[in-house]
Amino acid sequence: MQIHKELDTRGLNCPLPILKAKKSLNEMQSGELLRVVSTDAGSVRDFQAFARQTGNALVEQQTVGSDFIHVLRRR
């Protein structure tokens, strides 16, 4: 999987990870992948809802230690 852009939102709480991801996705081309790393446990369900509402695909979610990693594909 080729990640085109990575966003570190560790230490930020809702809604900041979503807002920063939205801004980054708007700067990307269709089909490109954005990887977001967050420490907010609520980001798991937040990114699921965000993907449904915006039409961007949530390709992967995983937890690594205290980090929650989300990979989105730009619509």
N, CA, C and O of each residue as an XYZ file, in Angstrom:
300
protein
N       0.855     -1.179      0.000
C       0.000      0.000      0.000
C       0.900      1.242      0.000
O       1.735      1.412      0.888
N       0.722      2.093     -0.993
C       1.539      3.307     -1.075
C       0.793      4.475     -0.450
O      -0.224      4.929     -0.973
N       1.309      4.955      0.675
C       0.726      6.103      1.369
C       1.259      7.371      0.705
O       2.469      7.535      0.552
N       0.353      8.266      0.310
C       0.762      9.496     -0.366
C       1.005     10.641      0.607
O       1.783     11.553      0.328
N       0.327     10.585      1.758
C       0.489     11.648      2.738
C       0.234     11.071      4.123
O      -0.654     10.236      4.297
N       1.011     11.513      5.111
C       0.825     11.043      6.482
C       0.565     12.243      7.388
O       1.174     13.303      7.243
N      -0.351     12.042      8.318
C      -0.766     13.111      9.222
C      -0.635     12.611     10.657
O      -1.235     11.599     11.020
N       0.145     13.315     11.472
C       0.332     12.946     12.873
C      -0.558     13.844     13.726
O      -0.305     15.041     13.858
N      -1.607     13.247     14.305
C      -2.517     14.026     15.147
C      -2.454     13.535     16.594
O      -3.409     13.700     17.353
N      -1.327     12.932     16.969
C      -1.166     12.456     18.351
C      -1.337     13.625     19.322
O      -0.819     14.719     19.101
N      -2.078     13.364     20.402
C      -2.287     14.387     21.430
C      -3.481     15.286     21.158
O      -3.886     16.053     22.032
N      -4.050     15.205     19.967
C      -5.217     16.023     19.635
C      -6.498     15.222     19.858
O      -6.548     14.027     19.567
N      -7.525     15.881     20.370
C      -8.807     15.223     20.597
C      -9.828     15.685     19.572
O      -9.649     16.698     18.896
N     -10.899     14.917     19.475
C     -12.011     15.210     18.568
C     -12.453     16.664     18.746
O     -12.556     17.125     19.883
N     -12.709     17.379     17.695
C     -12.762     16.973     16.292
C     -11.491     17.268     15.503
O     -11.499     17.160     14.277
N     -10.411     17.634     16.163
C      -9.213     18.078     15.442
C      -8.619     17.038     14.487
O      -8.250     17.412     13.374
N      -8.504     15.751     14.855
C      -7.974     14.793     13.867
C      -8.818     14.739     12.585
O      -8.276     14.654     11.483
N     -10.135     14.789     12.739
C     -11.030     14.754     11.568
C     -10.859     16.025     10.733
O     -10.766     15.956      9.507
N     -10.818     17.169     11.387
C     -10.684     18.435     10.664
C      -9.368     18.500      9.894
O      -9.337     18.963      8.754
N      -8.286     18.038     10.513
C      -6.991     18.044      9.831
C      -6.981     17.041      8.675
O      -6.392     17.305      7.627
N      -7.631     15.896      8.866
C      -7.712     14.905      7.788
C      -8.516     15.458      6.623
O      -8.148     15.274      5.463
N      -9.613     16.134      6.932
C     -10.454     16.709      5.876
C      -9.657     17.717      5.046
O      -9.743     17.727      3.818
N      -8.885     18.561      5.727
C      -8.067     19.556      5.042
C      -7.020     18.870      4.146
O      -6.812     19.273      3.001
N      -6.381     17.851      4.671
C      -5.366     17.132      3.892
C      -5.981     16.439      2.682
O      -5.417     16.491      1.589
N      -7.131     15.792      2.865
C      -7.791     15.101      1.761
C      -8.183     16.077      0.654
O      -8.120     15.736     -0.528
N      -8.582     17.279      1.031
C      -8.956     18.290      0.032
C      -7.780     18.707     -0.837
O      -7.973     19.183     -1.956
N      -6.559     18.533     -0.332
C      -5.353     18.903     -1.076
C      -4.820     17.742     -1.921
O      -3.853     17.906     -2.665
N      -5.450     16.571     -1.804
C      -4.958     15.367     -2.476
C      -5.759     15.057     -3.739
O      -6.856     15.577     -3.939
N      -5.190     14.202     -4.582
C      -5.846     13.765     -5.807
C      -6.725     12.552     -5.519
O      -6.490     11.819     -4.558
N      -7.722     12.350     -6.344
C      -8.614     11.201     -6.209
C      -7.809      9.898     -6.251
O      -6.943      9.725     -7.109
N      -8.100      8.987     -5.322
C      -7.435      7.698     -5.270
C      -6.196      7.653     -4.390
O      -5.707      6.572     -4.065
N      -5.684      8.814     -4.000
C      -4.495      8.831     -3.143
C      -4.863      8.424     -1.714
O      -6.007      8.566     -1.283
N      -3.851      7.911     -0.988
C      -4.071      7.422      0.371
C      -3.497      8.374      1.412
O      -2.390      8.893      1.266
N      -4.278      8.590      2.466
C      -3.873      9.411      3.608
C      -3.824      8.520      4.833
O      -4.788      7.817      5.137
N      -2.703      8.548      5.537
C      -2.548      7.792      6.787
C      -2.587      8.786      7.934
O      -1.804      9.735      7.969
N      -3.506      8.563      8.878
C      -3.653      9.443     10.035
C      -3.316      8.646     11.293
O      -3.865      7.567     11.516
N      -2.416      9.177     12.108
C      -2.059      8.544     13.379
C      -2.614      9.417     14.490
O      -2.352     10.619     14.545
N      -3.396      8.789     15.388
C      -4.066      9.515     16.453
C      -3.904      8.765     17.775
O      -3.684      7.554     17.788
N      -4.014      9.489     18.877
C      -4.018      8.856     20.202
C      -5.403      8.948     20.834
O      -5.592      8.507     21.968
N      -6.359      9.505     20.127
C      -7.732      9.652     20.622
C      -8.518      8.376     20.310
O      -8.762      8.065     19.145
N      -8.911      7.639     21.353
C      -9.645      6.379     21.157
C     -10.951      6.606     20.401
O     -11.400      5.717     19.677
N     -11.559      7.761     20.551
C     -12.797      8.076     19.851
C     -12.605      8.242     18.357
O     -13.578      8.262     17.602
N     -11.355      8.362     17.922
C     -11.097      8.560     16.492
C     -11.495      7.336     15.673
O     -11.763      7.462     14.478
N     -11.539      6.163     16.286
C     -11.902      4.946     15.543
C     -13.310      5.093     14.984
O     -13.515      4.933     13.780
N     -14.271      5.394     15.828
C     -15.648      5.556     15.338
C     -15.816      6.872     14.573
O     -16.628      6.949     13.651
N     -15.058      7.903     14.947
C     -15.147      9.184     14.237
C     -14.750      9.034     12.769
O     -15.417      9.578     11.889
N     -13.666      8.299     12.496
C     -13.226      8.129     11.112
C     -14.166      7.217     10.327
O     -14.313      7.381      9.116
N     -14.800      6.263     11.000
C     -15.802      5.426     10.331
C     -16.977      6.287      9.872
O     -17.440      6.160      8.739
N     -17.452      7.154     10.749
C     -18.568      8.049     10.410
C     -18.148      9.053      9.340
O     -18.912      9.338      8.418
N     -16.943      9.585      9.463
C     -16.430     10.554      8.497
C     -16.397      9.949      7.097
O     -16.798     10.593      6.128
N     -15.919      8.712      6.993
C     -15.837      8.045      5.688
C     -17.229      7.857      5.091
O     -17.435      8.101      3.902
N     -18.181      7.425      5.911
C     -19.560      7.239      5.418
C     -20.158      8.554      4.934
O     -20.824      8.591      3.899
N     -19.926      9.622      5.667
C     -20.542     10.912      5.353
C     -19.909     11.605      4.158
O     -20.583     12.349      3.446
N     -18.616     11.367      3.928
C     -17.911     12.111      2.872
C     -17.697     11.319      1.594
O     -17.385     11.898      0.553
N     -17.860     10.001      1.658
C     -17.624      9.187      0.470
C     -16.170      8.788      0.274
O     -15.842      8.091     -0.686
N     -15.291      9.226      1.181
C     -13.905      8.758      1.145
C     -13.882      7.358      1.743
O     -14.602      7.082      2.703
N     -13.062      6.471      1.186
C     -13.026      5.087      1.655
C     -12.085      4.938      2.841
O     -10.949      5.411      2.807
N     -12.566      4.278      3.886
C     -11.724      3.927      5.023
C     -11.124      2.559      4.699
O     -11.782      1.528      4.838
N      -9.865      2.570      4.267
C      -9.206      1.375      3.758
C      -8.757      0.463      4.896
O      -8.824     -0.761      4.784
N      -8.300      1.065      5.987
C      -7.733      0.275      7.079
C      -7.790      1.056      8.374
O      -7.652      2.279      8.389
N      -7.997      0.323      9.470
C      -7.862      0.891     10.810
C      -7.129     -0.131     11.651
O      -7.425     -1.324     11.585
N      -6.170      0.333     12.444
C      -5.471     -0.577     13.342
C      -4.998      0.160     14.580
O      -4.844      1.381     14.576
N      -4.773     -0.595     15.627
C      -4.257     -0.044     16.869
C      -2.865     -0.615     17.079
O      -2.664     -1.829     17.062
N      -1.908      0.284     17.278
C      -0.529     -0.117     17.531
C      -0.099      0.591     18.812
O       0.162      1.794     18.811
N      -0.030     -0.160     19.890
C       0.279      0.443     21.184
C      -0.825      1.412     21.562
O      -1.990      1.026     21.655
N      -0.463      2.668     21.780
C      -1.463      3.689     22.118
C      -1.886      4.509     20.905
O      -2.629      5.481     21.036
N      -1.406      4.114     19.713
C      -1.739      4.833     18.482
C      -2.883      4.146     17.732
O      -2.949      2.920     17.648
N      -3.765      4.962     17.200
C      -4.848      4.490     16.342
C      -4.517      4.970     14.936
O      -4.377      6.169     14.697
N      -4.394      4.024     14.008
C      -3.967      4.360     12.651
C      -5.136      4.162     11.704
O      -5.793      3.121     11.708
N      -5.383      5.185     10.889
C      -6.495      5.179      9.943
C      -5.913      5.474      8.556
O      -5.107      6.389      8.389
N      -6.333      4.687      7.572
C      -5.908      4.936      6.185
C      -7.174      5.205      5.368
O      -8.086      4.380      5.310
N      -7.202      6.387      4.739
C      -8.339      6.794      3.932
C      -7.926      6.964      2.475
O      -6.830      7.442      2.181
N      -8.808      6.569      1.575
C      -8.568      6.785      0.144
C      -9.455      7.957     -0.319
O     -10.672      7.942     -0.138
N      -8.823      8.952     -0.910
C      -9.529     10.144     -1.389
C     -10.523      9.743     -2.494
O     -10.168      9.028     -3.432
N     -11.750     10.208     -2.367
C     -12.768      9.887     -3.371
C     -12.511     10.597     -4.675
O     -13.276     10.436     -5.626
